[in-house]
Amino acid sequence: MSNAVAVVTGASQGIGFSTAVRLARDFGSIVLVARNRAKLEETAAAVKEAGAQALVIDLDLSDPSAAKKVVEQTVARFGRIDALLNIAGAVPQIDVLDMTDEQWDAGMALKLHGARRLTIEAWPALMASKGSVVLMSGNSALFPKAPYAAVGTINAAIIALAKAFSDRGITDGVQVNSVLPGPVMTGRRRSYLEHWAPLHNMTVEEATAKFPSEVGITRYGEPEEIAELMAFLVSPAARWMTGSAIRMDGGEVKSI
């Protein structure tokens, strides 16, 4: 797949960074999308060191015009899109009774609508390459809780959106799946623990140590582990897998 092109959103940090670097082993070119150009340049350096070309696009995908710009720049530079990995999207962690309309809208604008618009804009190129799409959801979709209502609601919507795209993709030759990570130790996870700790009368250090046992896992996941799953899903080995919502959570979800 040396001439293949993967677009990775949220590529400036965390799972997005790790996924971009991992895909550089399989794809010839990686398009890196996020808001922070300085951090994207760091990702680009790691991608190049891993053996792929890199194109940095610093845009805010909550802007309705951004998706078209990403696709136009990618096709102008590389002529194709073979994989789209929608990873961008931090969602506010605010109680369901306290969230304002503006906060709900901000949470949905990037993770849900940003991924939806970019997938639609990239669809013709993905049809041409018989490509693959992954949308990032999360385990909170399966057990929404009052303090984190927006995260669970939006992640559930992502699963439904991926399922709808996959149904269309059966006709159009585009593979679409969603991924539901459990607790992965990223900068966002550390922010979550800073929020979680005072709710449970703990320091952040105590919460960090205690949280895995609280949710019934042995340890936090690593971004590189999720990146390996992402790489598998857009590889030829996973081609018959479409419309799936795949959990990788260390056993956090106990239901069948």
Helices and strands as residue ranges (DSSP letters): E 5-9, H 14-23, E 29-34, H 37-49, E 53-58, H 66-78, E 83-86, H 101-108, I 109-114, H 115-129, E 132-136, G 139-141, G 146-148, H 149-172, E 175-181, H 187-199, H 204-214, H 223-233, G 236-238, E 245-248
